[in-house]
Amino acid sequence: MGDRLKHQRRGKGSSTFRAKAKGVKSSYISYSDEQKENVIAGQVVDLVKETGRNNVLSGVLFEDNSFEYVVAPEGIVVGQEVRYGKNAGIGIGNVLPLFNIPEGCPIFNIEKTPGDGGKFVRGSGGYALLVSKDSKRAFVKLPSGKSKPLNPHSRATIGCVAGGGRPEKPLVKAGNMFRKMKAKSRHYPVNRGVAMNANAHPFGGSQHHAGKSKSTSRHAHPGRKVGNIASRRTGRKKK
């Protein structure tokens, strides 16, 4: 009987693979009629950095006494006023529907459907560009380079996500990487299958390579399901 594979251990669940408890939820306030027709003002009262997140959250208190934590833009400060709604101006931290944002404007925290609170472009330093729009669709170029059609009534924040220089600081030692992965529920370090013993992994043994085809059936049992799962094709592509 061989050892349990790492993905089998993860599926069983334990403190090794469990993420730390996340704190506050970050999303836009509900899409009220006041936002659809006019504007609602708020003030930034707090900036929060949570373990497990790579961005910064800003706490916004609105004039109707509602409060939310939302992904903070680069350059925002405590005490700054932000506006949400159709008639909000084009300013850092303001939230508008896509059809009210000029083409070429950098945006982030974009809703997939109107009122869902923001789904796209939330990582530190990220921003998207509004390429074009019409009455039915707004085309947004995401940081990956992909252009995505969205509902023009979906909301987005003007600017880019705070913390853009985060990857520039080196981790220096493996312990920092371990704690970073621990906060994100990722096991670290991860050994290669070919570096293991034969009883610990299907690719293990003295040859230091798989020794057989890495293509595996979609219906293989958990102890064999490693490598290329249900691969459509293998090998190098012909030019």
Secondary structure, 3 states (H helix, E strand, C coil): CCCCCHHHHHHHCCHHHCCCCCCCCECCCCCCHHHHHCCEEEEEEEEECCCCCCCCEEEEEECCCCEEEEECECCCCCCCEEEECCCCCCCCCCEEEHHHCCCCCEEECECCCCCCCCCECCCCCCCEEEEEECCCCEEEECCCCCEEEECCCCEEEECCECCCCHHHCCCCCHHHHHHHHHHCCCCCCCCCHHHCCCCCCCCCCCCCCCCCCCEECCCCCCCCCCCEECCCCCCCCCC
